[in-house]
Amino acid sequence: MDIGILKEIKAEENRVCMTPAGVEVMKQNGHTVLVEKNAGTDSGFSEEAYINAGAEIVDTPAEIFSRAEMVMHVKEPLPAEYELIREDQIVFTYLHLAAAEELTRVLIKSGSINIAYETIQKQDGSLPLLTPMSEVAGRMAIQQGAKYLEMAQGGHGILLGGVPGVDPGSVLVIGGGVVGTHAAKMACGLGAKVYVLDMDLDRLRYLSDIMPSNCFLVMASPATVRKLVKEADVVVGAVLIPGAKAPKLVTREMLKTMKKGAVLVDVAIDQGGCFETSKATTHSEPTYVVDGVVHYCVANMPGAVPKTSTMALTNATLPYAVEIANKGWQKAMRENPEIKLGANVVKGKVTYKGVADAFNLEFTPIDNLL
Amino acid sequence: MKVGVLKEIKAEENRVSMTPAGVEVMKQNGHTILVEKNAGTGSGFDNEAYVKAGAEVVVATEDIFNRCEMIMRVKEPQPSEYELIREGQIFFNYLHLAAAEELAHALIKSGSVCIAYETIQKEDGSLPLLTPMSEVAGPMAVQEGAKYLEMAQGGQGVLLGGVPGVDPGTVLIIGGGVVGINAARKACGLGAKVYIVEANLERLRYLSDVMPNNCFLIMSSPAAIRELVQIADVVIGSVLVTGSKTPKFVTREMVKTMRTGSVLVDVAIDQGGCFETSKETTHSNPTYTVDGIVHYAVSNMPGAVPKTSTLALTNATLPYVIEIANKGWQKAMRENSEIKLGANVVKGKVTYKGVADAFGLEYVPIDSLL
């Protein structure tokens, strides 16, 4: 199969959807890989590296769209690309269609096969192509919290891990999923007192088994959140409800009870945020202050560390890309239910219920098309 | 004894030389404490807390100089205060006189008793009033390294600790003293690969006993540094040679061999820095780039986290303050050799050899004044 690797064109997006190592594996599987010029530069991969791995470098996205049977991206297609998508072309990328009506209609009209990273799902309910970015975001959340606690950054001037003889800071992590676990692991490594709130008792038991002893596991409830935000120096919002808006777990009222100069890091900002006072920010302007509390709410946190994020993402996407390329999309979906769940818009039909519901469009089960 | 606690007036200095908890202990020892208005604000201690602890809050700096037998401060006196220092008055704070000729002459002229935090020394050679600030600067160095590796901050865009499946970053720490070990502990806690180069084999053995397995100990040599800077994402310069200029361990030639977007953190910048390309920066403008390498060289790093730094510092200074106040400076120096080594300028004489040598002044051993 001819596979096209597009350069990202969204602002502050420096990842790339396939590394030279991935190209090499694709070649071994007998595929041809076209890589747009400079696609990998910001993730540290030169054109030479892609050529050495066996890719052909292509100058324009138009050429990639016209030649490739499957095009890959990290982010969703942007308006400049809408007209380029061809009928029966496989588009494999993050799509987040339930929040993008215009894009949904464009993809329906195109007749292409759109497989979304974010809805590929394993039988245990986990989302294998969201997990790596959650791992990055969770770990990053602590480095933001630590940094913005510095006084020149608006914080109240404490070192998160303390020093011998000085009490360390307190980190409250709301949500013990992938983001929360990775955030807690880093905060524990720095020596902070770390509280993880979660509503799933089995998850709390598991975390209690694997986390170090400076991690305290507490059942989530409005009362425990209300109590713990008061003593927290850093609060990490790490609640994800797939496909739905994040609940507002820290209210404006609670914010008023927090320490001045404490830091909120809202990792759920892409889903609307889990603090009432959150609004999305960017890497170039990452924080703002409400009631004396520093808010860090950068959407697309992993974009700050594109080298790591690219490796983490492509480690997870490559096996699916290989399977789709080897088998074609229909056989791949028939044989692998994880990939089947990735089908969002296929040949003019909306095949993912959440997207159909969001815009009152007709839902067509993907099985009808396989 | 009447002891005065001055507000800091140096830019970006938010620490305070005595906490309310310290005031309480001083009161228990029968002393009177005058605290300048708002002295503790930047460290989170309001005037009310000092009053409750038994201090008298004083509005005018002059009042403190006029009424007190001992004056406390974190940083050295500023020119506006030179005229206020009285004969026989004890001045106890960081002085760093060997690099401040004008101040040295002002103190000689004043006839006061100047005891410097930084030259108080234990029999094992350790510097108990520098240690706490090194303990703060070490961990901070790692949080700066992690932050400035982000792409929007000028870094190459890697997450220091990696994520599962993605190789973590490499941290090279030059010098395994107090700064180095505390930096290494945090970098290890974040999951990085950590190298400490150190010239003392006994110290390397000790570090090997106490550090986690992701900390690698290497005997220091130009060859070892030349090799390791090439694979490092963050290099922390943490070499302190007491009272003298730091040697340049990383030359400009070596910087050229480093990965573009790596970060140098020079904790030794107060002593001139240990990278050839280092020049001092501030918390409001912390970094600059040379040959694609981000340099973080903020002098007074602990100033960014004044709450933690104040507690750490005063934990260490208070026992000496009490001893000097209880016994008077002469008896305290006779009975405690650590305090005696703190004597820098006493009653018009230079009593610390390094200071006398620096400016060609006559050196008078402190014993002749006790």
Interface residues (C-beta under 8 A of the other chain):
Chain A: E12 N14 D42 S43 G44 P132 E135 V136 R139 M140 Q143 Q144 A146 K147 L149 E150 M151 A152 Q153 H156 G157 I158 L159 L160 G161 G162 V163 P164 G165 V166 D167 H182 K185 M186 C188 G189 L190 G191 H283 S284 P286 G303 A304 V305 P306 K307 T308 S309 M311 A312 N315 A316
Chain B: E12 N14 G42 S43 G44 P132 E135 V136 P139 M140 Q143 E144 A146 K147 L149 E150 M151 A152 Q153 Q156 G157 V158 L159 L160 G161 G162 V163 P164 G165 V166 D167 N182 R185 K186 C188 G189 L190 G191 H283 S284 G303 A304 V305 P306 K307 T308 S309 L311 A312 N315 A316
